[in-house]
Amino acid sequence: MARAKSPNRVLAEAEEQWIFDEEELTRTPSIQDGMSIEKEKELRAKGINFIRQVGIMLKLPELTLSTGAIFFNRYLMRHSLVDKPGIKALHHYTLGATCLFLATKVEESCRKMKDIVIACCRVAQKNPNLVIDEQSKDFWKWRDTILFNEDVLLETVVFDLTIEAPHKQLFEMLKYYRVEHNKQLRNAAWAFVTDSNMTQLCLLCNSRTIAAAALYAGARFYDVQLPDTHNRPWWSEQGVRLKDMVKAANYMCQNYEAPPQKGDGTGTGGQSIYVGLFTEFGGSSPADQEGEELPWEKTRLRNEQAIGSPLVAGQIEDRSRRGSLGSQSSKRGRDTSPGNQNASKRRRISPEKSLANGDPAKSNGKNLRDVEVQEKEDASEEGEVEE
């Protein structure tokens, strides 16, 4: 297992300037101008949904949509959506279009201005087949508004355009633990990060915490355990504090809509990954709970449990398979003298045979150590034969 990638200090310090507490989110410029908290959340969700709909129509990558949503939330921490005497506030659709236009440049997924304007007109008027003439009044109004407000947006975010998207960090975590091919876990964690763009979570937690919370939510929902590293839990290995990770998961649980009701109104139409995710965090240890295992501990695969686990044994098996393929290719160029034949016979002991009946789940610590010793002996024998 490769070493976990440490957070970029420059990006972390820049992102820290845009992190607020929950009390500050109740005193945004729009709320101070008389808008209710629920109304502001609704307009945020509508504006970010506008970004998503236009991005889907333009076939933009998820990273670009996430960046546009972050710009949108940051702008509303310094500007109001309420009209003032002599000053007309920016409409949330117009702001969404401007944020998406800037995000396409930042993430280097540019689209023609013509295509962006047409997509914005179609989504705003809820008509995906709307025909827009390039010489029409609506076309030029959208075009001029986006270009004019781009400068306003840049000044508002003080040209802080370097953003580390949580989607990217989530995928790196999945690859680190070699669970990127676990479709259920991957899709659940990815949905968590995507849904977080509809909320103000990017203003409460940094992107790495959001990615870890997404992995935590998916692991809890599908009962997946991630191995410890040197007796450290997986979230500590990824540089995330447990308190922040649980806080992000709880925030998503509280702000997510309830699953749709069935036709008779007696039950839910489907279960989301947030059902039963809320956790009271008191900072206590498992020993303080009289033997009761805490929810986040269920996602850990401790070192003493890792021996014989399919995840760890599968990693050893992959490493052994790569080593056996390399030794087979190197044997083709050697002569077939009796000494070399005897050496090759000794090297044919595969790590799989040293495990219990070839089943990685039945292996123990002694067998795994034998595998590592055998690999070292094979490597030294190959060096002597080549000499």
Buried (B, 14 or more C-beta within 10 A) or exposed (E): EEEBBEBEEEBBEBBEEBEEEEEEBEEBBBBEEEBEEEBBBEBBBEBBBBBBBBBEBBEBBBBBBBBBBBBBBBBBBEBBBBEEEEEEBBBBBBBBBBBBBBBBEBBEBEBEEEEBBBBBBBBBEEEEEEEBEEEEEBBEEBBEBBEEBBEBBBEBBEEBBEBBBBBBBBBBBBEBBBBBEBEEBBEBBBBBBBBBBBBBBBBBBBBBBBBBBBBBBBBBBBEBBBBBBEEEBBBBBBBBEBEBBBBBBBBBBEBBEEBEEEEEEEEEEEEBBBBEBBBEBEEEEEEEEEEEEBBBBEBBBEBEEBBBBEBBBEBBBEBBEEBBEEBEEEBEEBEEEEEBEEBBEEBEBBBBEBBEEEEBEEBEEEBBEBBEEBBEEBEEBBEEBEE
